[in-house]
Amino acid sequence: MTGGERVRAVEAATLAGRPLRALDFVMAAFVTILLLSNVLGAGKVATVDLPGVGAWPFGAGILFFPVSYVLGDVLTEVYGYARARRCIWAGFCALLFMAFMAWVVVALPPAASWTGQAAYEQVFGQVPRIVFASIIAFWAGEFVNSYVLARMKVWTRGRHLWTRTIGSTIVGQGVDSLIFYPLAFYGVWESGTLLIVLLTQWALKVGWEILLTPVTYAAVGWLKRREGVDVYDEETNFTPFRAEV
């Protein structure tokens, strides 16, 4: 048995022999940030003053949504594609339920004494087209992100983590943006505006990933030491349409 085979055997025994102590917490953080960035950030347009430019508008959700991609990178890097796949499906189902719950709550007739209906409709009464675009873009982008990272880990033999976290984000966020903005805003915005916003948001999300690279390194290193695993997806079935690990 070669050294690499012994490492894989230890990983398999570790994964099969005891529960992974931190996986549930990482998944909970992943789903929480995903939901909150959509609830609290997606509906607000904020501005930042840029020298020589003035007030520059941006979607507030961009401050936190890319963190879900960082956690997706951590899940795939440490626990492998199969466990990341389960977490992505958990996030997808949570988004669906959130959208359904928001629709039900907004649609319920308000009590005569309650004056918050207009505010609820403004915050939670999201346009179905945008909700659909957001959920589909998340699903596709996250799976592409996880697949690219897992494959690059095998190609690089586990070296140069930054190349695969940034590389997978470039591709995954690219897919996310290419799906979301046309689905949500084609025919609503001018084509030039749509393209500018798409490219700007993609660049900002990738920039966040680059800035957070030290945090990713710290989280990955800590989890690998704590869990005693470092999964390589050499024989993984990469279909997204299964729940088995």
C-alpha positions as a Markdown table, in Angstrom:
| # | Residue | x | y | z |
|---|---|---|---|---|
| 1 | Met | 0.0 | 0.0 | 0.0 |
| 2 | Thr | 1.4 | 3.4 | -1.0 |
| 3 | Gly | 1.6 | 6.4 | 1.3 |
| 4 | Gly | -1.3 | 8.0 | -0.5 |
| 5 | Glu | -3.4 | 4.8 | -0.2 |
| 6 | Arg | -2.7 | 4.7 | 3.5 |
| 7 | Val | -3.9 | 8.3 | 3.9 |
| 8 | Arg | -7.1 | 7.4 | 2.0 |
| 9 | Ala | -7.6 | 4.3 | 4.1 |
| 10 | Val | -7.3 | 6.4 | 7.3 |
| 11 | Glu | -9.7 | 8.9 | 6.0 |
| 12 | Ala | -12.3 | 6.2 | 5.1 |
| 13 | Ala | -12.0 | 4.6 | 8.6 |
| 14 | Thr | -12.3 | 8.0 | 10.3 |
| 15 | Leu | -15.3 | 9.0 | 8.3 |
| 16 | Ala | -17.0 | 5.6 | 8.8 |
| 17 | Gly | -16.1 | 5.1 | 12.4 |
| 18 | Arg | -17.3 | 8.3 | 14.2 |
| 19 | Pro | -19.4 | 11.3 | 13.6 |
| 20 | Leu | -17.8 | 14.4 | 12.2 |
| 21 | Arg | -17.9 | 16.9 | 15.1 |
| 22 | Ala | -18.0 | 20.2 | 13.3 |
| 23 | Leu | -19.8 | 19.3 | 10.0 |
| 24 | Asp | -23.3 | 20.1 | 11.4 |
| 25 | Phe | -22.1 | 23.5 | 12.6 |
| 26 | Val | -20.5 | 24.4 | 9.3 |
| 27 | Met | -23.7 | 23.3 | 7.5 |
| 28 | Ala | -25.8 | 25.4 | 9.9 |
| 29 | Ala | -23.6 | 28.4 | 9.3 |
| 30 | Phe | -23.8 | 27.9 | 5.5 |
| 31 | Val | -27.6 | 27.7 | 5.5 |
| 32 | Thr | -28.0 | 30.6 | 8.0 |
| 33 | Ile | -25.8 | 33.0 | 6.0 |
| 34 | Leu | -27.6 | 32.0 | 2.8 |
| 35 | Leu | -31.0 | 32.7 | 4.2 |
| 36 | Leu | -30.2 | 35.9 | 6.0 |
| 37 | Ser | -28.3 | 37.4 | 3.0 |
| 38 | Asn | -31.4 | 36.8 | 0.9 |
| 39 | Val | -33.9 | 38.1 | 3.6 |
| 40 | Leu | -32.0 | 41.1 | 4.9 |
| 41 | Gly | -29.7 | 41.9 | 2.0 |
| 42 | Ala | -31.4 | 41.1 | -1.3 |
| 43 | Gly | -34.1 | 43.7 | -1.0 |
| 44 | Lys | -32.0 | 46.7 | -0.1 |
| 45 | Val | -29.9 | 48.9 | -2.4 |
| 46 | Ala | -27.2 | 50.8 | -0.5 |
| 47 | Thr | -24.6 | 53.3 | -1.7 |
| 48 | Val | -21.0 | 54.0 | -1.0 |
| 49 | Asp | -19.2 | 57.3 | -1.8 |
| 50 | Leu | -16.4 | 56.7 | -4.3 |
| 51 | Pro | -13.8 | 59.5 | -4.8 |
| 52 | Gly | -14.4 | 61.1 | -8.2 |
| 53 | Val | -17.5 | 59.0 | -8.8 |
| 54 | Gly | -19.9 | 59.9 | -6.1 |
| 55 | Ala | -22.6 | 57.6 | -4.7 |
| 56 | Trp | -22.3 | 54.1 | -6.1 |
| 57 | Pro | -25.3 | 51.9 | -5.6 |
| 58 | Phe | -24.9 | 48.2 | -4.8 |
| 59 | Gly | -27.1 | 45.4 | -3.5 |
| 60 | Ala | -26.6 | 45.1 | 0.3 |
| 61 | Gly | -26.7 | 41.3 | 0.1 |
| 62 | Ile | -23.3 | 41.2 | -1.7 |
| 63 | Leu | -21.6 | 42.0 | 1.7 |
| 64 | Phe | -22.6 | 38.6 | 3.1 |
| 65 | Phe | -23.8 | 36.3 | 0.3 |
| 66 | Pro | -20.2 | 35.5 | -0.9 |
| 67 | Val | -19.5 | 34.1 | 2.6 |
| 68 | Ser | -21.8 | 31.2 | 1.7 |
| 69 | Tyr | -19.4 | 30.4 | -1.2 |
| 70 | Val | -16.4 | 30.5 | 1.2 |
| 71 | Leu | -18.2 | 28.1 | 3.5 |
| 72 | Gly | -19.0 | 26.0 | 0.4 |
| 73 | Asp | -15.3 | 25.9 | -0.4 |
| 74 | Val | -14.5 | 24.8 | 3.2 |
| 75 | Leu | -17.1 | 22.1 | 3.1 |
| 76 | Thr | -15.8 | 20.6 | -0.2 |
| 77 | Glu | -12.1 | 21.0 | 0.8 |
| 78 | Val | -12.4 | 19.4 | 4.1 |
| 79 | Tyr | -15.3 | 17.0 | 3.9 |
| 80 | Gly | -15.5 | 16.3 | 0.1 |
| 81 | Tyr | -18.0 | 16.9 | -2.6 |
| 82 | Ala | -20.6 | 14.4 | -1.4 |
| 83 | Arg | -21.1 | 16.0 | 2.0 |
| 84 | Ala | -21.0 | 19.5 | 0.4 |
| 85 | Arg | -23.7 | 18.2 | -2.0 |
| 86 | Arg | -26.0 | 17.4 | 1.0 |
| 87 | Cys | -25.4 | 20.9 | 2.4 |
| 88 | Ile | -26.2 | 22.6 | -0.9 |
| 89 | Trp | -29.5 | 20.6 | -1.1 |
| 90 | Ala | -30.2 | 21.7 | 2.5 |
| 91 | Gly | -29.7 | 25.3 | 1.5 |
| 92 | Phe | -31.8 | 24.9 | -1.6 |
| 93 | Cys | -34.7 | 23.4 | 0.3 |
| 94 | Ala | -34.4 | 26.1 | 3.0 |
| 95 | Leu | -34.6 | 28.8 | 0.3 |
| 96 | Leu | -37.7 | 27.2 | -1.2 |
| 97 | Phe | -39.4 | 27.0 | 2.2 |
| 98 | Met | -38.4 | 30.6 | 3.0 |
| 99 | Ala | -40.0 | 31.8 | -0.3 |
| 100 | Phe | -43.1 | 29.8 | 0.4 |
| 101 | Met | -43.4 | 31.0 | 4.0 |
| 102 | Ala | -42.9 | 34.7 | 2.9 |
| 103 | Trp | -45.6 | 34.3 | 0.3 |
| 104 | Val | -48.1 | 32.8 | 2.8 |
| 105 | Val | -47.3 | 35.4 | 5.5 |
| 106 | Val | -47.7 | 38.3 | 3.2 |
| 107 | Ala | -50.9 | 36.9 | 1.6 |
| 108 | Leu | -52.6 | 36.4 | 5.0 |
| 109 | Pro | -55.2 | 39.2 | 5.6 |
| 110 | Pro | -53.9 | 41.6 | 8.3 |
| 111 | Ala | -55.8 | 42.4 | 11.4 |
| 112 | Ala | -57.6 | 45.7 | 11.3 |
| 113 | Ser | -55.5 | 47.0 | 14.2 |
| 114 | Trp | -52.2 | 46.0 | 12.6 |
| 115 | Thr | -50.4 | 48.7 | 10.5 |
| 116 | Gly | -47.4 | 46.8 | 9.3 |
| 117 | Gln | -48.9 | 45.1 | 6.2 |
| 118 | Ala | -47.4 | 47.7 | 3.7 |
| 119 | Ala | -43.9 | 47.2 | 5.3 |
| 120 | Tyr | -44.2 | 43.5 | 5.1 |
| 121 | Glu | -45.2 | 43.6 | 1.5 |
| 122 | Gln | -42.3 | 45.9 | 0.7 |
| 123 | Val | -39.7 | 43.7 | 2.4 |
| 124 | Phe | -41.0 | 40.2 | 2.0 |
| 125 | Gly | -43.4 | 40.4 | -1.0 |
| 126 | Gln | -40.6 | 39.6 | -3.4 |
| 127 | Val | -41.3 | 39.3 | -7.2 |
| 128 | Pro | -41.7 | 35.6 | -8.0 |
| 129 | Arg | -39.5 | 35.9 | -11.1 |
| 130 | Ile | -36.6 | 37.2 | -8.9 |
| 131 | Val | -37.1 | 34.5 | -6.3 |
| 132 | Phe | -37.1 | 31.8 | -8.9 |
| 133 | Ala | -34.0 | 33.3 | -10.5 |
| 134 | Ser | -32.2 | 33.5 | -7.2 |
| 135 | Ile | -32.9 | 29.9 | -6.2 |
| 136 | Ile | -31.9 | 28.4 | -9.5 |
| 137 | Ala | -28.8 | 30.5 | -9.7 |
| 138 | Phe | -27.7 | 29.5 | -6.2 |
| 139 | Trp | -28.3 | 25.8 | -6.9 |
| 140 | Ala | -26.3 | 25.8 | -10.2 |
| 141 | Gly | -23.5 | 28.1 | -9.0 |
| 142 | Glu | -22.9 | 26.2 | -5.7 |
| 143 | Phe | -22.7 | 22.9 | -7.4 |
| 144 | Val | -20.3 | 24.2 | -10.1 |
| 145 | Asn | -18.2 | 25.8 | -7.4 |
| 146 | Ser | -18.0 | 22.6 | -5.4 |
| 147 | Tyr | -17.3 | 20.4 | -8.5 |
| 148 | Val | -14.5 | 22.7 | -9.7 |
| 149 | Leu | -12.8 | 22.9 | -6.3 |
| 150 | Ala | -13.0 | 19.1 | -5.8 |
| 151 | Arg | -11.5 | 18.4 | -9.2 |
| 152 | Met | -8.8 | 21.0 | -8.8 |
| 153 | Lys | -7.9 | 19.5 | -5.4 |
| 154 | Val | -7.1 | 16.1 | -7.1 |
| 155 | Trp | -5.3 | 17.8 | -10.0 |
| 156 | Thr | -3.1 | 19.9 | -7.6 |
| 157 | Arg | -2.7 | 17.0 | -5.2 |
| 158 | Gly | -4.0 | 19.1 | -2.4 |
| 159 | Arg | -1.4 | 21.9 | -2.9 |
| 160 | His | -2.0 | 25.6 | -3.4 |
| 161 | Leu | -5.4 | 25.9 | -1.8 |
| 162 | Trp | -5.8 | 29.5 | -2.9 |
| 163 | Thr | -5.8 | 28.5 | -6.6 |
| 164 | Arg | -8.9 | 26.3 | -6.2 |
| 165 | Thr | -10.8 | 28.5 | -3.8 |
| 166 | Ile | -10.4 | 31.5 | -6.1 |
| 167 | Gly | -10.7 | 29.5 | -9.3 |
| 168 | Ser | -13.8 | 27.7 | -8.2 |
| 169 | Thr | -15.4 | 31.0 | -7.2 |
| 170 | Ile | -14.6 | 32.6 | -10.5 |
| 171 | Val | -16.5 | 29.8 | -12.3 |
| 172 | Gly | -19.2 | 29.3 | -9.7 |
| 173 | Gln | -20.1 | 32.9 | -9.3 |
| 174 | Gly | -19.9 | 33.4 | -13.0 |
| 175 | Val | -22.5 | 30.7 | -13.5 |
| 176 | Asp | -24.6 | 32.2 | -10.6 |
| 177 | Ser | -24.5 | 35.7 | -12.2 |
| 178 | Leu | -25.1 | 34.5 | -15.8 |
| 179 | Ile | -28.2 | 32.7 | -14.6 |
| 180 | Phe | -29.6 | 35.2 | -12.1 |
| 181 | Tyr | -29.5 | 38.5 | -13.8 |
| 182 | Pro | -30.9 | 37.5 | -17.2 |
| 183 | Leu | -33.6 | 35.4 | -15.6 |
| 184 | Ala | -34.5 | 38.2 | -13.1 |
| 185 | Phe | -34.1 | 41.3 | -15.2 |
| 186 | Tyr | -34.0 | 40.6 | -18.9 |
| 187 | Gly | -36.6 | 42.8 | -20.6 |
| 188 | Val | -36.8 | 44.9 | -17.4 |
| 189 | Trp | -33.4 | 46.5 | -17.7 |
| 190 | Glu | -31.6 | 47.7 | -20.8 |
| 191 | Ser | -29.1 | 45.2 | -22.1 |
| 192 | Gly | -26.2 | 47.4 | -21.4 |
| 193 | Thr | -27.2 | 48.0 | -17.8 |
| 194 | Leu | -27.8 | 44.3 | -17.4 |
| 195 | Leu | -24.4 | 43.4 | -18.6 |
| 196 | Ile | -22.7 | 46.1 | -16.5 |
| 197 | Val | -24.4 | 45.0 | -13.3 |
| 198 | Leu | -23.8 | 41.3 | -14.0 |
| 199 | Leu | -20.0 | 41.9 | -14.5 |
| 200 | Thr | -19.7 | 44.3 | -11.6 |
| 201 | Gln | -21.5 | 41.9 | -9.1 |
| 202 | Trp | -19.4 | 39.0 | -10.4 |
| 203 | Ala | -16.2 | 40.9 | -9.9 |
| 204 | Leu | -17.1 | 42.1 | -6.4 |
| 205 | Lys | -18.0 | 38.6 | -5.3 |
| 206 | Val | -14.7 | 37.2 | -6.6 |
| 207 | Gly | -12.9 | 40.1 | -4.9 |
| 208 | Trp | -14.6 | 39.1 | -1.6 |
| 209 | Glu | -13.3 | 35.6 | -2.1 |
| 210 | Ile | -9.8 | 36.8 | -2.6 |
| 211 | Leu | -9.9 | 39.1 | 0.4 |
| 212 | Leu | -11.2 | 36.3 | 2.6 |
| 213 | Thr | -8.5 | 33.8 | 1.5 |
| 214 | Pro | -6.7 | 34.0 | 4.8 |
| 215 | Val | -9.9 | 33.3 | 6.7 |
| 216 | Thr | -10.5 | 30.3 | 4.4 |
| 217 | Tyr | -7.0 | 29.0 | 5.1 |
| 218 | Ala | -7.5 | 29.3 | 8.8 |
| 219 | Ala | -10.9 | 27.6 | 8.8 |
| 220 | Val | -9.7 | 24.7 | 6.5 |
| 221 | Gly | -6.6 | 24.1 | 8.6 |
| 222 | Trp | -8.5 | 24.1 | 11.9 |
| 223 | Leu | -11.2 | 21.8 | 10.6 |
| 224 | Lys | -8.8 | 19.3 | 9.1 |
| 225 | Arg | -6.8 | 19.1 | 12.3 |
| 226 | Arg | -10.0 | 18.8 | 14.5 |
| 227 | Glu | -11.7 | 16.3 | 12.3 |
| 228 | Gly | -8.6 | 14.3 | 11.2 |
| 229 | Val | -9.8 | 14.2 | 7.6 |
| 230 | Asp | -8.8 | 15.6 | 4.2 |
| 231 | Val | -11.0 | 14.1 | 1.6 |
| 232 | Tyr | -9.9 | 13.7 | -2.0 |
| 233 | Asp | -12.7 | 13.1 | -4.5 |
| 234 | Glu | -10.9 | 10.7 | -6.7 |
| 235 | Glu | -13.8 | 8.2 | -7.3 |
| 236 | Thr | -16.7 | 10.4 | -6.4 |
| 237 | Asn | -20.0 | 10.4 | -8.4 |
| 238 | Phe | -20.4 | 14.1 | -9.1 |
| 239 | Thr | -24.0 | 14.0 | -10.1 |
| 240 | Pro | -25.9 | 16.6 | -8.1 |
| 241 | Phe | -29.1 | 14.5 | -8.1 |
| 242 | Arg | -28.4 | 12.2 | -5.2 |
| 243 | Ala | -28.2 | 12.5 | -1.4 |
| 244 | Glu | -25.9 | 9.6 | -0.5 |
| 245 | Val | -22.4 | 10.2 | 0.8 |
